[in-house]
Amino acid sequence: MKNTKHAAGLFTAAVLAGILVLGVVSVGFSKPVVTDAVSAGYLASRFVPQTSDLQGVKDAGDHYNVAYAWTTDGMNVDYDIAVSKAEQRVTSSTTRYNNNHAGSELNLSERQVREQLKKRVPNATIDTIDLSADATGFVYTVNYHSGATTGTIKLDAATGNTLEKTVNYASVNR
């Protein structure tokens, strides 16, 4: 009887050790879990220049909004990045070039805008190009897709400088 209890105890210990090892191995091969603002900020950091400064992380329910800023050589850029809690990945990124402003002249043709986008996103298919004017000047808004990834880019119609771009990433991203 004593040997039976001892054998049962050893068997139970072996089963528990096996479950523990299996749990450690499965966690080792799993995706990083977005459980808090820190892990969301870490995931978003791969989408900005290394010298960017984290401005804050806000919990938006099903995702986190992560804000970074980057300033160098007269450039002032803001990044707003959405990190999905459920998908545990970056789902979109908006970049604003704060020093670039729309010009008051219309120097670029739609053909030139198409050529510029092809240089920036070589595999993109342009869906729409809209020209608008506001208080600051003329802006081309280009909507495009490349595979399942979609994007919008706003260009100064005078110089072609990027004012803002948003990318919505397909479910496979870095």
Secondary structure, DSSP 8 states (H G I E B T S, - for coil): -HHHHHHHHHHHHHHHHHHHHHHHHHHHTS-----SHHHHHHHHHTTS-TT-EEEEEEE-SSEEEEEEEEEETTEEEEEEEEEETTTTEEEEEEEEETT----SS----HHHHHHHHHHHSTT-EEEEEEEEE-SS-EEEEEEEEETTEEEEEEEETTT--EEEEEEE--S---
